[in-house]
């Protein structure tokens, strides 16, 4: 859209799987693969059974809050890690 810009930071993946966290403006955290948001019962390489969802969600929220505070993300934007 005219007048809007987006920033992207791209890094090399460390693992063959595409795993990401989507943090909404409402601080809801969803987990995703390359094909979309993972369902609650999707095991995706055991990330839930290893409690990665529970340990990563608060850190992702804190990162998003820091990006908003620093002006690197808009307050109403979702952040994808």
mmCIF file of the N, C-alpha and C atoms, coordinates in Angstrom:
data_MODEL
# 
_entry.id   MODEL 
# 
loop_
_atom_site.group_PDB 
_atom_site.id 
_atom_site.type_symbol 
_atom_site.label_atom_id 
_atom_site.label_alt_id 
_atom_site.label_comp_id 
_atom_site.label_asym_id 
_atom_site.label_entity_id 
_atom_site.label_seq_id 
_atom_site.pdbx_PDB_ins_code 
_atom_site.Cartn_x 
_atom_site.Cartn_y 
_atom_site.Cartn_z 
_atom_site.occupancy 
_atom_site.B_iso_or_equiv 
_atom_site.pdbx_formal_charge 
_atom_site.auth_seq_id 
_atom_site.auth_comp_id 
_atom_site.auth_asym_id 
_atom_site.auth_atom_id 
_atom_site.pdbx_PDB_model_num 
ATOM 1   N N  . UNK A 1 1  ? 0.835  -1.180  0.000  1.00 0.00 ? 1  UNK A N  1 
ATOM 2   C CA . UNK A 1 1  ? 0.000  0.000   0.000  1.00 0.00 ? 1  UNK A CA 1 
ATOM 3   C C  . UNK A 1 1  ? 0.877  1.239   0.000  1.00 0.00 ? 1  UNK A C  1 
ATOM 4   N N  . UNK A 1 2  ? 0.378  2.249   -0.582 1.00 0.00 ? 2  UNK A N  1 
ATOM 5   C CA . UNK A 1 2  ? 1.133  3.499   -0.658 1.00 0.00 ? 2  UNK A CA 1 
ATOM 6   C C  . UNK A 1 2  ? 1.360  4.075   0.729  1.00 0.00 ? 2  UNK A C  1 
ATOM 7   N N  . UNK A 1 3  ? 2.575  4.515   0.981  1.00 0.00 ? 3  UNK A N  1 
ATOM 8   C CA . UNK A 1 3  ? 2.888  5.149   2.252  1.00 0.00 ? 3  UNK A CA 1 
ATOM 9   C C  . UNK A 1 3  ? 3.235  4.188   3.373  1.00 0.00 ? 3  UNK A C  1 
ATOM 10  N N  . UNK A 1 4  ? 3.050  2.888   3.163  1.00 0.00 ? 4  UNK A N  1 
ATOM 11  C CA . UNK A 1 4  ? 3.371  1.913   4.198  1.00 0.00 ? 4  UNK A CA 1 
ATOM 12  C C  . UNK A 1 4  ? 4.683  1.236   3.861  1.00 0.00 ? 4  UNK A C  1 
ATOM 13  N N  . UNK A 1 5  ? 5.407  0.861   4.884  1.00 0.00 ? 5  UNK A N  1 
ATOM 14  C CA . UNK A 1 5  ? 6.635  0.110   4.655  1.00 0.00 ? 5  UNK A CA 1 
ATOM 15  C C  . UNK A 1 5  ? 6.706  -1.040  5.649  1.00 0.00 ? 5  UNK A C  1 
ATOM 16  N N  . UNK A 1 6  ? 7.468  -2.028  5.293  1.00 0.00 ? 6  UNK A N  1 
ATOM 17  C CA . UNK A 1 6  ? 7.673  -3.177  6.162  1.00 0.00 ? 6  UNK A CA 1 
ATOM 18  C C  . UNK A 1 6  ? 9.154  -3.442  6.258  1.00 0.00 ? 6  UNK A C  1 
ATOM 19  N N  . UNK A 1 7  ? 9.573  -3.950  7.393  1.00 0.00 ? 7  UNK A N  1 
ATOM 20  C CA . UNK A 1 7  ? 10.966 -4.322  7.584  1.00 0.00 ? 7  UNK A CA 1 
ATOM 21  C C  . UNK A 1 7  ? 11.045 -5.816  7.763  1.00 0.00 ? 7  UNK A C  1 
ATOM 22  N N  . UNK A 1 8  ? 12.085 -6.420  7.225  1.00 0.00 ? 8  UNK A N  1 
ATOM 23  C CA . UNK A 1 8  ? 12.300 -7.844  7.362  1.00 0.00 ? 8  UNK A CA 1 
ATOM 24  C C  . UNK A 1 8  ? 13.751 -8.089  7.747  1.00 0.00 ? 8  UNK A C  1 
ATOM 25  N N  . UNK A 1 9  ? 13.961 -9.026  8.636  1.00 0.00 ? 9  UNK A N  1 
ATOM 26  C CA . UNK A 1 9  ? 15.300 -9.486  8.970  1.00 0.00 ? 9  UNK A CA 1 
ATOM 27  C C  . UNK A 1 9  ? 15.324 -10.962 8.615  1.00 0.00 ? 9  UNK A C  1 
ATOM 28  N N  . UNK A 1 10 ? 16.250 -11.351 7.775  1.00 0.00 ? 10 UNK A N  1 
ATOM 29  C CA . UNK A 1 10 ? 16.320 -12.721 7.302  1.00 0.00 ? 10 UNK A CA 1 
ATOM 30  C C  . UNK A 1 10 ? 17.623 -13.342 7.784  1.00 0.00 ? 10 UNK A C  1 
ATOM 31  N N  . UNK A 1 11 ? 17.515 -14.532 8.361  1.00 0.00 ? 11 UNK A N  1 
ATOM 32  C CA . UNK A 1 11 ? 18.706 -15.252 8.806  1.00 0.00 ? 11 UNK A CA 1 
ATOM 33  C C  . UNK A 1 11 ? 18.655 -16.676 8.272  1.00 0.00 ? 11 UNK A C  1 
ATOM 34  N N  . UNK A 1 12 ? 19.768 -17.339 8.307  1.00 0.00 ? 12 UNK A N  1 
ATOM 35  C CA . UNK A 1 12 ? 19.851 -18.731 7.882  1.00 0.00 ? 12 UNK A CA 1 
ATOM 36  C C  . UNK A 1 12 ? 19.138 -19.614 8.900  1.00 0.00 ? 12 UNK A C  1 
ATOM 37  N N  . UNK A 1 13 ? 18.388 -20.585 8.418  1.00 0.00 ? 13 UNK A N  1 
ATOM 38  C CA . UNK A 1 13 ? 17.734 -21.529 9.318  1.00 0.00 ? 13 UNK A CA 1 
ATOM 39  C C  . UNK A 1 13 ? 18.763 -22.500 9.890  1.00 0.00 ? 13 UNK A C  1 
ATOM 40  N N  . UNK A 1 14 ? 18.564 -22.884 11.123 1.00 0.00 ? 14 UNK A N  1 
ATOM 41  C CA . UNK A 1 14 ? 19.451 -23.842 11.766 1.00 0.00 ? 14 UNK A CA 1 
ATOM 42  C C  . UNK A 1 14 ? 18.940 -25.265 11.641 1.00 0.00 ? 14 UNK A C  1 
ATOM 43  N N  . UNK A 1 15 ? 17.693 -25.439 11.278 1.00 0.00 ? 15 UNK A N  1 
ATOM 44  C CA . UNK A 1 15 ? 17.055 -26.745 11.234 1.00 0.00 ? 15 UNK A CA 1 
ATOM 45  C C  . UNK A 1 15 ? 16.269 -26.822 9.937  1.00 0.00 ? 15 UNK A C  1 
ATOM 46  N N  . UNK A 1 16 ? 16.042 -27.997 9.446  1.00 0.00 ? 16 UNK A N  1 
ATOM 47  C CA . UNK A 1 16 ? 15.299 -28.168 8.204  1.00 0.00 ? 16 UNK A CA 1 
ATOM 48  C C  . UNK A 1 16 ? 13.833 -27.791 8.311  1.00 0.00 ? 16 UNK A C  1 
ATOM 49  N N  . UNK A 1 17 ? 13.283 -27.775 9.503  1.00 0.00 ? 17 UNK A N  1 
ATOM 50  C CA . UNK A 1 17 ? 11.874 -27.436 9.683  1.00 0.00 ? 17 UNK A CA 1 
ATOM 51  C C  . UNK A 1 17 ? 11.704 -25.918 9.764  1.00 0.00 ? 17 UNK A C  1 
ATOM 52  N N  . UNK A 1 18 ? 10.607 -25.434 9.221  1.00 0.00 ? 18 UNK A N  1 
ATOM 53  C CA . UNK A 1 18 ? 10.289 -24.013 9.302  1.00 0.00 ? 18 UNK A CA 1 
ATOM 54  C C  . UNK A 1 18 ? 9.334  -23.841 10.475 1.00 0.00 ? 18 UNK A C  1 
ATOM 55  N N  . UNK A 1 19 ? 9.822  -23.355 11.587 1.00 0.00 ? 19 UNK A N  1 
ATOM 56  C CA . UNK A 1 19 ? 9.037  -23.187 12.807 1.00 0.00 ? 19 UNK A CA 1 
ATOM 57  C C  . UNK A 1 19 ? 9.033  -21.711 13.162 1.00 0.00 ? 19 UNK A C  1 
ATOM 58  N N  . UNK A 1 20 ? 7.876  -21.162 13.407 1.00 0.00 ? 20 UNK A N  1 
ATOM 59  C CA . UNK A 1 20 ? 7.816  -19.749 13.751 1.00 0.00 ? 20 UNK A CA 1 
ATOM 60  C C  . UNK A 1 20 ? 6.773  -19.506 14.827 1.00 0.00 ? 20 UNK A C  1 
ATOM 61  N N  . UNK A 1 21 ? 6.907  -18.342 15.462 1.00 0.00 ? 21 UNK A N  1 
ATOM 62  C CA . UNK A 1 21 ? 5.952  -17.886 16.460 1.00 0.00 ? 21 UNK A CA 1 
ATOM 63  C C  . UNK A 1 21 ? 5.310  -16.623 15.915 1.00 0.00 ? 21 UNK A C  1 
ATOM 64  N N  . UNK A 1 22 ? 4.002  -16.536 16.037 1.00 0.00 ? 22 UNK A N  1 
ATOM 65  C CA . UNK A 1 22 ? 3.252  -15.373 15.583 1.00 0.00 ? 22 UNK A CA 1 
ATOM 66  C C  . UNK A 1 22 ? 2.648  -14.731 16.819 1.00 0.00 ? 22 UNK A C  1 
ATOM 67  N N  . UNK A 1 23 ? 3.051  -13.488 17.108 1.00 0.00 ? 23 UNK A N  1 
ATOM 68  C CA . UNK A 1 23 ? 2.555  -12.795 18.283 1.00 0.00 ? 23 UNK A CA 1 
ATOM 69  C C  . UNK A 1 23 ? 1.665  -11.658 17.794 1.00 0.00 ? 23 UNK A C  1 
ATOM 70  N N  . UNK A 1 24 ? 0.394  -11.709 18.150 1.00 0.00 ? 24 UNK A N  1 
ATOM 71  C CA . UNK A 1 24 ? -0.557 -10.688 17.710 1.00 0.00 ? 24 UNK A CA 1 
ATOM 72  C C  . UNK A 1 24 ? -0.461 -9.439  18.578 1.00 0.00 ? 24 UNK A C  1 
ATOM 73  N N  . UNK A 1 25 ? -1.116 -8.393  18.126 1.00 0.00 ? 25 UNK A N  1 
ATOM 74  C CA . UNK A 1 25 ? -1.169 -7.151  18.901 1.00 0.00 ? 25 UNK A CA 1 
ATOM 75  C C  . UNK A 1 25 ? -1.840 -7.387  20.254 1.00 0.00 ? 25 UNK A C  1 
ATOM 76  N N  . UNK A 1 26 ? -2.691 -8.403  20.334 1.00 0.00 ? 26 UNK A N  1 
ATOM 77  C CA . UNK A 1 26 ? -3.371 -8.752  21.582 1.00 0.00 ? 26 UNK A CA 1 
ATOM 78  C C  . UNK A 1 26 ? -2.518 -9.691  22.437 1.00 0.00 ? 26 UNK A C  1 
ATOM 79  N N  . UNK A 1 27 ? -1.268 -9.924  22.027 1.00 0.00 ? 27 UNK A N  1 
ATOM 80  C CA . UNK A 1 27 ? -0.292 -10.760 22.727 1.00 0.00 ? 27 UNK A CA 1 
ATOM 81  C C  . UNK A 1 27 ? -0.651 -12.242 22.732 1.00 0.00 ? 27 UNK A C  1 
ATOM 82  N N  . UNK A 1 28 ? -1.467 -12.661 21.771 1.00 0.00 ? 28 UNK A N  1 
ATOM 83  C CA . UNK A 1 28 ? -1.745 -14.085 21.595 1.00 0.00 ? 28 UNK A CA 1 
ATOM 84  C C  . UNK A 1 28 ? -0.583 -14.679 20.811 1.00 0.00 ? 28 UNK A C  1 
ATOM 85  N N  . UNK A 1 29 ? -0.078 -15.816 21.247 1.00 0.00 ? 29 UNK A N  1 
ATOM 86  C CA . UNK A 1 29 ? 1.042  -16.460 20.572 1.00 0.00 ? 29 UNK A CA 1 
ATOM 87  C C  . UNK A 1 29 ? 0.537  -17.720 19.885 1.00 0.00 ? 29 UNK A C  1 
ATOM 88  N N  . UNK A 1 30 ? 0.817  -17.812 18.591 1.00 0.00 ? 30 UNK A N  1 
ATOM 89  C CA . UNK A 1 30 ? 0.506  -19.007 17.815 1.00 0.00 ? 30 UNK A CA 1 
ATOM 90  C C  . UNK A 1 30 ? 1.816  -19.557 17.275 1.00 0.00 ? 30 UNK A C  1 
ATOM 91  N N  . UNK A 1 31 ? 1.840  -20.835 17.032 1.00 0.00 ? 31 UNK A N  1 
ATOM 92  C CA . UNK A 1 31 ? 3.021  -21.495 16.493 1.00 0.00 ? 31 UNK A CA 1 
ATOM 93  C C  . UNK A 1 31 ? 2.688  -21.937 15.080 1.00 0.00 ? 31 UNK A C  1 
ATOM 94  N N  . UNK A 1 32 ? 3.673  -21.853 14.199 1.00 0.00 ? 32 UNK A N  1 
ATOM 95  C CA . UNK A 1 32 ? 3.400  -22.127 12.794 1.00 0.00 ? 32 UNK A CA 1 
ATOM 96  C C  . UNK A 1 32 ? 4.540  -22.903 12.142 1.00 0.00 ? 32 UNK A C  1 
ATOM 97  N N  . UNK A 1 33 ? 4.179  -23.564 11.063 1.00 0.00 ? 33 UNK A N  1 
ATOM 98  C CA . UNK A 1 33 ? 5.152  -24.208 10.191 1.00 0.00 ? 33 UNK A CA 1 
ATOM 99  C C  . UNK A 1 33 ? 5.078  -23.483 8.853  1.00 0.00 ? 33 UNK A C  1 
ATOM 100 N N  . UNK A 1 34 ? 5.782  -23.963 7.867  1.00 0.00 ? 34 UNK A N  1 
ATOM 101 C CA . UNK A 1 34 ? 5.755  -23.296 6.561  1.00 0.00 ? 34 UNK A CA 1 
ATOM 102 C C  . UNK A 1 34 ? 4.379  -23.349 5.916  1.00 0.00 ? 34 UNK A C  1 
ATOM 103 N N  . UNK A 1 35 ? 3.534  -24.285 6.347  1.00 0.00 ? 35 UNK A N  1 
ATOM 104 C CA . UNK A 1 35 ? 2.210  -24.399 5.742  1.00 0.00 ? 35 UNK A CA 1 
ATOM 105 C C  . UNK A 1 35 ? 1.116  -23.673 6.519  1.00 0.00 ? 35 UNK A C  1 
ATOM 106 N N  . UNK A 1 36 ? 1.437  -23.058 7.657  1.00 0.00 ? 36 UNK A N  1 
ATOM 107 C CA . UNK A 1 36 ? 0.437  -22.282 8.381  1.00 0.00 ? 36 UNK A CA 1 
ATOM 108 C C  . UNK A 1 36 ? 0.481  -22.502 9.882  1.00 0.00 ? 36 UNK A C  1 
ATOM 109 N N  . UNK A 1 37 ? -0.507 -21.941 10.557 1.00 0.00 ? 37 UNK A N  1 
ATOM 110 C CA . UNK A 1 37 ? -0.614 -22.040 12.014 1.00 0.00 ? 37 UNK A CA 1 
ATOM 111 C C  . UNK A 1 37 ? -0.845 -23.495 12.402 1.00 0.00 ? 37 UNK A C  1 
ATOM 112 N N  . UNK A 1 38 ? -0.114 -23.959 13.405 1.00 0.00 ? 38 UNK A N  1 
ATOM 113 C CA . UNK A 1 38 ? -0.253 -25.335 13.877 1.00 0.00 ? 38 UNK A CA 1 
ATOM 114 C C  . UNK A 1 38 ? -1.484 -25.477 14.769 1.00 0.00 ? 38 UNK A C  1 
ATOM 115 N N  . UNK A 1 39 ? -2.182 -26.570 14.621 1.00 0.00 ? 39 UNK A N  1 
ATOM 116 C CA . UNK A 1 39 ? -3.334 -26.879 15.470 1.00 0.00 ? 39 UNK A CA 1 
ATOM 117 C C  . UNK A 1 39 ? -2.829 -27.247 16.861 1.00 0.00 ? 39 UNK A C  1 
ATOM 118 N N  . UNK A 1 40 ? -3.697 -27.115 17.864 1.00 0.00 ? 40 UNK A N  1 
ATOM 119 C CA . UNK A 1 40 ? -3.331 -27.427 19.248 1.00 0.00 ? 40 UNK A CA 1 
ATOM 120 C C  . UNK A 1 40 ? -2.809 -28.847 19.403 1.00 0.00 ? 40 UNK A C  1 
ATOM 121 N N  . UNK A 1 41 ? -3.302 -29.774 18.590 1.00 0.00 ? 41 UNK A N  1 
ATOM 122 C CA . UNK A 1 41 ? -2.887 -31.176 18.718 1.00 0.00 ? 41 UNK A CA 1 
ATOM 123 C C  . UNK A 1 41 ? -1.794 -31.570 17.725 1.00 0.00 ? 41 UNK A C  1 
ATOM 124 N N  . UNK A 1 42 ? -1.242 -30.616 16.993 1.00 0.00 ? 42 UNK A N  1 
ATOM 125 C CA . UNK A 1 42 ? -0.179 -30.906 16.029 1.00 0.00 ? 42 UNK A CA 1 
ATOM 126 C C  . UNK A 1 42 ? 1.140  -31.088 16.778 1.00 0.00 ? 42 UNK A C  1 
ATOM 127 N N  . UNK A 1 43 ? 1.762  -32.262 16.681 1.00 0.00 ? 43 UNK A N  1 
ATOM 128 C CA . UNK A 1 43 ? 2.977  -32.521 17.446 1.00 0.00 ? 43 UNK A CA 1 
ATOM 129 C C  . UNK A 1 43 ? 4.222  -31.809 16.912 1.00 0.00 ? 43 UNK A C  1 
ATOM 130 N N  . UNK A 1 44 ? 4.278  -31.455 15.659 1.00 0.00 ? 44 UNK A N  1 
ATOM 131 C CA . UNK A 1 44 ? 5.390  -30.771 14.987 1.00 0.00 ? 44 UNK A CA 1 
ATOM 132 C C  . UNK A 1 44 ? 6.734  -30.913 15.710 1.00 0.00 ? 44 UNK A C  1 
ATOM 133 N N  . UNK A 1 45 ? 7.395  -32.007 15.465 1.00 0.00 ? 45 UNK A N  1 
ATOM 134 C CA . UNK A 1 45 ? 8.727  -32.310 16.008 1.00 0.00 ? 45 UNK A CA 1 
ATOM 135 C C  . UNK A 1 45 ? 8.763  -32.276 17.539 1.00 0.00 ? 45 UNK A C  1 
ATOM 136 N N  . UNK A 1 46 ? 7.631  -32.514 18.194 1.00 0.00 ? 46 UNK A N  1 
ATOM 137 C CA . UNK A 1 46 ? 7.598  -32.626 19.645 1.00 0.00 ? 46 UNK A CA 1 
ATOM 138 C C  . UNK A 1 46 ? 7.784  -31.328 20.415 1.00 0.00 ? 46 UNK A C  1 
ATOM 139 N N  . UNK A 1 47 ? 7.531  -30.170 19.785 1.00 0.00 ? 47 UNK A N  1 
ATOM 140 C CA . UNK A 1 47 ? 7.775  -28.912 20.498 1.00 0.00 ? 47 UNK A CA 1 
ATOM 141 C C  . UNK A 1 47 ? 6.884  -28.751 21.717 1.00 0.00 ? 47 UNK A C  1 
ATOM 142 N N  . UNK A 1 48 ? 5.667  -29.274 21.673 1.00 0.00 ? 48 UNK A N  1 
ATOM 143 C CA . UNK A 1 48 ? 4.792  -29.175 22.850 1.00 0.00 ? 48 UNK A CA 1 
ATOM 144 C C  . UNK A 1 48 ? 5.182  -30.186 23.921 1.00 0.00 ? 48 UNK A C  1 
ATOM 145 N N  . UNK A 1 49 ? 5.525  -31.401 23.527 1.00 0.00 ? 49 UNK A N  1 
ATOM 146 C CA . UNK A 1 49 ? 5.894  -32.419 24.515 1.00 0.00 ? 49 UNK A CA 1 
ATOM 147 C C  . UNK A 1 49 ? 7.189  -32.053 25.231 1.00 0.00 ? 49 UNK A C  1 
ATOM 148 N N  . UNK A 1 50 ? 7.987  -31.180 24.621 1.00 0.00 ? 50 UNK A N  1 
ATOM 149 C CA . UNK A 1 50 ? 9.215  -30.692 25.249 1.00 0.00 ? 50 UNK A CA 1 
ATOM 150 C C  . UNK A 1 50 ? 8.996  -29.360 25.973 1.00 0.00 ? 50 UNK A C  1 
ATOM 151 N N  . UNK A 1 51 ? 7.745  -28.918 26.031 1.00 0.00 ? 51 UNK A N  1 
ATOM 152 C CA . UNK A 1 51 ? 7.337  -27.666 26.692 1.00 0.00 ? 51 UNK A CA 1 
ATOM 153 C C  . UNK A 1 51 ? 7.954  -26.418 26.068 1.00 0.00 ? 51 UNK A C  1 
ATOM 154 N N  . UNK A 1 52 ? 8.330  -26.507 24.795 1.00 0.00 ? 52 UNK A N  1 
ATOM 155 C CA . UNK A 1 52 ? 8.864  -25.316 24.130 1.00 0.00 ? 52 UNK A CA 1 
ATOM 156 C C  . UNK A 1 52 ? 7.791  -24.245 23.971 1.00 0.00 ? 52 UNK A C  1 
ATOM 157 N N  . UNK A 1 53 ? 6.541  -24.657 23.781 1.00 0.00 ? 53 UNK A N  1 
ATOM 158 C CA . UNK A 1 53 ? 5.474  -23.672 23.654 1.00 0.00 ? 53 UNK A CA 1 
ATOM 159 C C  . UNK A 1 53 ? 5.347  -22.845 24.929 1.00 0.00 ? 53 UNK A C  1 
ATOM 160 N N  . UNK A 1 54 ? 5.402  -23.507 26.064 1.00 0.00 ? 54 UNK A N  1 
ATOM 161 C CA . UNK A 1 54 ? 5.264  -22.808 27.349 1.00 0.00 ? 54 UNK A CA 1 
ATOM 162 C C  . UNK A 1 54 ? 6.468  -21.912 27.645 1.00 0.00 ? 54 UNK A C  1 
ATOM 163 N N  . UNK A 1 55 ? 7.659  -22.338 27.247 1.00 0.00 ? 55 UNK A N  1 
ATOM 164 C CA . UNK A 1 55 ? 8.838  -21.520 27.548 1.00 0.00 ? 55 UNK A CA 1 
ATOM 165 C C  . UNK A 1 55 ? 9.056  -20.408 26.524 1.00 0.00 ? 55 UNK A C  1 
ATOM 166 N N  . UNK A 1 56 ? 8.647  -20.623 25.274 1.00 0.00 ? 56 UNK A N  1 
ATOM 167 C CA . UNK A 1 56 ? 8.878  -19.610 24.238 1.00 0.00 ? 56 UNK A CA 1 
ATOM 168 C C  . UNK A 1 56 ? 7.822  -18.500 24.219 1.00 0.00 ? 56 UNK A C  1 
ATOM 169 N N  . UNK A 1 57 ? 6.591  -18.808 24.570 1.00 0.00 ? 57 UNK A N  1 
ATOM 170 C CA . UNK A 1 57 ? 5.505  -17.818 24.479 1.00 0.00 ? 57 UNK A CA 1 
ATOM 171 C C  . UNK A 1 57 ? 5.785  -16.549 25.285 1.00 0.00 ? 57 UNK A C  1 
ATOM 172 N N  . UNK A 1 58 ? 6.161  -16.619 26.564 1.00 0.00 ? 58 UNK A N  1 
ATOM 173 C CA . UNK A 1 58 ? 6.417  -15.377 27.302 1.00 0.00 ? 58 UNK A CA 1 
ATOM 174 C C  . UNK A 1 58 ? 7.622  -14.606 26.761 1.00 0.00 ? 58 UNK A C  1 
ATOM 175 N N  . UNK A 1 59 ? 8.610  -15.319 26.264 1.00 0.00 ? 59 UNK A N  1 
ATOM 176 C CA . UNK A 1 59 ? 9.779  -14.658 25.686 1.00 0.00 ? 59 UNK A CA 1 
ATOM 177 C C  . UNK A 1 59 ? 9.411  -13.954 24.386 1.00 0.00 ? 59 UNK A C  1 
ATOM 178 N N  . UNK A 1 60 ? 8.544  -14.577 23.607 1.00 0.00 ? 60 UNK A N  1 
ATOM 179 C CA . UNK A 1 60 ? 8.086  -13.966 22.360 1.00 0.00 ? 60 UNK A CA 1 
ATOM 180 C C  . UNK A 1 60 ? 7.262  -12.706 22.648 1.00 0.00 ? 60 UNK A C  1 
ATOM 181 N N  . UNK A 1 61 ? 6.403  -12.770 23.651 1.00 0.00 ? 61 UNK A N  1 
ATOM 182 C CA . UNK A 1 61 ? 5.621  -11.582 24.032 1.00 0.00 ? 61 UNK A CA 1 
ATOM 183 C C  . UNK A 1 61 ? 6.546  -10.444 24.469 1.00 0.00 ? 61 UNK A C  1 
ATOM 184 N N  . UNK A 1 62 ? 7.561  -10.776 25.251 1.00 0.00 ? 62 UNK A N  1 
ATOM 185 C CA . UNK A 1 62 ? 8.513  -9.761  25.725 1.00 0.00 ? 62 UNK A CA 1 
ATOM 186 C C  . UNK A 1 62 ? 9.289  -9.160  24.560 1.00 0.00 ? 62 UNK A C  1 
ATOM 187 N N  . UNK A 1 63 ? 9.680  -9.991  23.608 1.00 0.00 ? 63 UNK A N  1 
ATOM 188 C CA . UNK A 1 63 ? 10.394 -9.482  22.434 1.00 0.00 ? 63 UNK A CA 1 
ATOM 189 C C  . UNK A 1 63 ? 9.513  -8.540  21.635 1.00 0.00 ? 63 UNK A C  1 
ATOM 190 N N  . UNK A 1 64 ? 8.251  -8.935  21.406 1.00 0.00 ? 64 UNK A N  1 
ATOM 191 C CA . UNK A 1 64 ? 7.328  -8.069  20.676 1.00 0.00 ? 64 UNK A CA 1 
ATOM 192 C C  . UNK A 1 64 ? 7.142  -6.742  21.409 1.00 0.00 ? 64 UNK A C  1 
ATOM 193 N N  . UNK A 1 65 ? 6.962  -6.794  22.727 1.00 0.00 ? 65 UNK A N  1 
ATOM 194 C CA . UNK A 1 65 ? 6.794  -5.570  23.520 1.00 0.00 ? 65 UNK A CA 1 
ATOM 195 C C  . UNK A 1 65 ? 8.019  -4.670  23.385 1.00 0.00 ? 65 UNK A C  1 
ATOM 196 N N  . UNK A 1 66 ? 9.205  -5.259  23.405 1.00 0.00 ? 66 UNK A N  1 
ATOM 197 C CA . UNK A 1 66 ? 10.428 -4.486  23.236 1.00 0.00 ? 66 UNK A CA 1 
ATOM 198 C C  . UNK A 1 66 ? 10.526 -3.852  21.861 1.00 0.00 ? 66 UNK A C  1 
ATOM 199 N N  . UNK A 1 67 ? 10.094 -4.577  20.838 1.00 0.00 ? 67 UNK A N  1 
ATOM 200 C CA . UNK A 1 67 ? 10.106 -4.023  19.482 1.00 0.00 ? 67 UNK A CA 1 
ATOM 201 C C  . UNK A 1 67 ? 9.128  -2.855  19.352 1.00 0.00 ? 67 UNK A C  1 
ATOM 202 N N  . UNK A 1 68 ? 7.963  -2.992  19.969 1.00 0.00 ? 68 UNK A N  1 
ATOM 203 C CA . UNK A 1 68 ? 6.978  -1.903  19.946 1.00 0.00 ? 68 UNK A CA 1 
ATOM 204 C C  . UNK A 1 68 ? 7.526  -0.701  20.709 1.00 0.00 ? 68 UNK A C  1 
ATOM 205 N N  . UNK A 1 69 ? 8.090  -0.939  21.870 1.00 0.00 ? 69 UNK A N  1 
ATOM 206 C CA . UNK A 1 69 ? 8.637  0.142   22.695 1.00 0.00 ? 69 UNK A CA 1 
ATOM 207 C C  . UNK A 1 69 ? 9.766  0.878   21.961 1.00 0.00 ? 69 UNK A C  1 
ATOM 208 N N  . UNK A 1 70 ? 10.565 0.136   21.229 1.00 0.00 ? 70 UNK A N  1 
ATOM 209 C CA . UNK A 1 70 ? 11.691 0.741   20.498 1.00 0.00 ? 70 UNK A CA 1 
ATOM 210 C C  . UNK A 1 70 ? 11.261 1.404   19.189 1.00 0.00 ? 70 UNK A C  1 
ATOM 211 N N  . UNK A 1 71 ? 9.990  1.218   18.823 1.00 0.00 ? 71 UNK A N  1 
ATOM 212 C CA . UNK A 1 71 ? 9.496  1.811   17.586 1.00 0.00 ? 71 UNK A CA 1 
ATOM 213 C C  . UNK A 1 71 ? 9.801  0.967   16.358 1.00 0.00 ? 71 UNK A C  1 
ATOM 214 N N  . UNK A 1 72 ? 10.276 -0.260  16.557 1.00 0.00 ? 72 UNK A N  1 
ATOM 215 C CA . UNK A 1 72 ? 10.605 -1.148  15.439 1.00 0.00 ? 72 UNK A CA 1 
ATOM 216 C C  . UNK A 1 72 ? 9.384  -1.915  14.933 1.00 0.00 ? 72 UNK A C  1 
ATOM 217 N N  . UNK A 1 73 ? 8.309  -1.936  15.713 1.00 0.00 ? 73 UNK A N  1 
ATOM 218 C CA . UNK A 1 73 ? 7.058  -2.574  15.305 1.00 0.00 ? 73 UNK A CA 1 
ATOM 219 C C  . UNK A 1 73 ? 5.915  -1.667  15.759 1.00 0.00 ? 73 UNK A C  1 
ATOM 220 N N  . UNK A 1 74 ? 4.876  -1.616  14.959 1.00 0.00 ? 74 UNK A N  1 
ATOM 221 C CA . UNK A 1 74 ? 3.695  -0.821  15.301 1.00 0.00 ? 74 UNK A CA 1 
ATOM 222 C C  . UNK A 1 74 ? 2.911  -1.498  16.414 1.00 0.00 ? 74 UNK A C  1 
ATOM 223 N N  . UNK A 1 75 ? 2.266  -0.734  17.236 1.00 0.00 ? 75 UNK A N  1 
ATOM 224 C CA . UNK A 1 75 ? 1.507  -1.262  18.370 1.00 0.00 ? 75 UNK A CA 1 
ATOM 225 C C  . UNK A 1 75 ? 0.394  -2.203  17.921 1.00 0.00 ? 75 UNK A C  1 
ATOM 226 N N  . UNK A 1 76 ? -0.140 -2.006  16.718 1.00 0.00 ? 76 UNK A N  1 
ATOM 227 C CA . UNK A 1 76 ? -1.231 -2.857  16.234 1.00 0.00 ? 76 UNK A CA 1 
ATOM 228 C C  . UNK A 1 76 ? -0.759 -3.945  15.279 1.00 0.00 ? 76 UNK A C  1 
ATOM 229 N N  . UNK A 1 77 ? 0.552  -4.176  15.220 1.00 0.00 ? 77 UNK A N  1 
ATOM 230 C CA . UNK A 1 77 ? 1.110  -5.160  14.280 1.00 0.00 ? 77 UNK A CA 1 
ATOM 231 C C  . UNK A 1 77 ? 1.386  -6.489  14.959 1.00 0.00 ? 77 UNK A C  1 
ATOM 232 N N  . UNK A 1 78 ? 1.256  -7.544  14.184 1.00 0.00 ? 78 UNK A N  1 
ATOM 233 C CA . UNK A 1 78 ? 1.713  -8.858  14.615 1.00 0.00 ? 78 UNK A CA 1 
ATOM 234 C C  . UNK A 1 78 ? 3.197  -8.957  14.317 1.00 0.00 ? 78 UNK A C  1 
ATOM 235 N N  . UNK A 1 79 ? 3.908  -9.726  15.117 1.00 0.00 ? 79 UNK A N  1 
ATOM 236 C CA . UNK A 1 79 ? 5.331  -9.961  14.904 1.00 0.00 ? 79 UNK A CA 1 
ATOM 237 C C  . UNK A 1 79 ? 5.509  -11.458 14.707 1.00 0.00 ? 79 UNK A C  1 
ATOM 238 N N  . UNK A 1 80 ? 6.286  -11.823 13.707 1.00 0.00 ? 80 UNK A N  1 
ATOM 239 C CA . UNK A 1 80 ? 6.557  -13.222 13.428 1.00 0.00 ? 80 UNK A CA 1 
ATOM 240 C C  . UNK A 1 80 ? 8.041  -13.477 13.646 1.00 0.00 ? 80 UNK A C  1 
ATOM 241 N N  . UNK A 1 81 ? 8.315  -14.463 14.471 1.00 0.00 ? 81 UNK A N  1 
ATOM 242 C CA . UNK A 1 81 ? 9.704  -14.841 14.751 1.00 0.00 ? 81 UNK A CA 1 
ATOM 243 C C  . UNK A 1 81 ? 9.955  -16.182 14.099 1.00 0.00 ? 81 UNK A C  1 
# 
